[in-house]
Amino acid sequence: MGDEAPQIRVIGPDDVVWSESARGPQETEPPGREFVAAASPDGKFSVGYWERDVQKRPFERPYHEVAYIISGNLEIELEDGSIVKAGPGDIVDTPKGSKGYWRNTEPVRKVWAILED
């Protein structure tokens, strides 16, 4: 480590650089967008913002993710057929290896934190 003091920064609307969010090959809905706000030097931890108007797809998490739902509603169908629902103000914890079928039929906006180990 150098002698530099940690710097506090504010990310304003003009500082946000959006990228197209990843889509699976089976997805036909328009892509969403995301912004990585911060990441650890080793790339194993990151925090960002994600938004997508419609998404319906199976998933298996290759990392740990905790997401705070800002707006919109979603359902996750678990392998046993049960449904987990989340909406504004909810925190969704999807551990590495979790599987399900993600469905949002209205625009969803979330802040996420990902840990890859």
ZIRALIN-V125305 format. One record per residue. RES is the residue in three letters. PSI is psi in whole degrees, -180 to 180 (NA if undefined). Layout:
res:RES psi:PSI
res:RES psi:PSI
This chain:
res:MET psi:145
res:GLY psi:-170
res:ASP psi:5
res:GLU psi:137
res:ALA psi:146
res:PRO psi:144
res:GLN psi:132
res:ILE psi:137
res:ARG psi:152
res:VAL psi:130
res:ILE psi:110
res:GLY psi:169
res:PRO psi:-35
res:ASP psi:-13
res:ASP psi:-13
res:VAL psi:128
res:VAL psi:108
res:TRP psi:148
res:SER psi:158
res:GLU psi:132
res:SER psi:153
res:ALA psi:145
res:ARG psi:142
res:GLY psi:158
res:PRO psi:-24
res:GLN psi:-7
res:GLU psi:134
res:THR psi:-11
res:GLU psi:156
res:PRO psi:148
res:PRO psi:159
res:GLY psi:-163
res:ARG psi:157
res:GLU psi:164
res:PHE psi:123
res:VAL psi:114
res:ALA psi:-35
res:ALA psi:151
res:ALA psi:149
res:SER psi:156
res:PRO psi:-32
res:ASP psi:-2
res:GLY psi:6
res:LYS psi:-16
res:PHE psi:133
res:SER psi:157
res:VAL psi:139
res:GLY psi:-167
res:TYR psi:140
res:TRP psi:141
res:GLU psi:142
res:ARG psi:136
res:ASP psi:-47
res:VAL psi:136
res:GLN psi:132
res:LYS psi:114
res:ARG psi:152
res:PRO psi:153
res:PHE psi:157
res:GLU psi:118
res:ARG psi:121
res:PRO psi:7
res:TYR psi:170
res:HIS psi:134
res:GLU psi:136
res:VAL psi:129
res:ALA psi:138
res:TYR psi:120
res:ILE psi:117
res:ILE psi:-47
res:SER psi:158
res:GLY psi:169
res:ASN psi:148
res:LEU psi:161
res:GLU psi:143
res:ILE psi:118
res:GLU psi:122
res:LEU psi:168
res:GLU psi:-29
res:ASP psi:3
res:GLY psi:-10
res:SER psi:156
res:ILE psi:130
res:VAL psi:127
res:LYS psi:145
res:ALA psi:151
res:GLY psi:-169
res:PRO psi:130
res:GLY psi:-11
res:ASP psi:153
res:ILE psi:127
res:VAL psi:120
res:ASP psi:113
res:THR psi:100
res:PRO psi:158
res:LYS psi:134
res:GLY psi:-11
res:SER psi:148
res:LYS psi:154
res:GLY psi:-170
res:TYR psi:112
res:TRP psi:135
res:ARG psi:118
res:ASN psi:125
res:THR psi:6
res:GLU psi:163
res:PRO psi:132
res:VAL psi:136
res:ARG psi:133
res:LYS psi:154
res:VAL psi:131
res:TRP psi:155
res:ALA psi:129
res:ILE psi:136
res:LEU psi:122
res:GLU psi:129
res:ASP psi:NA
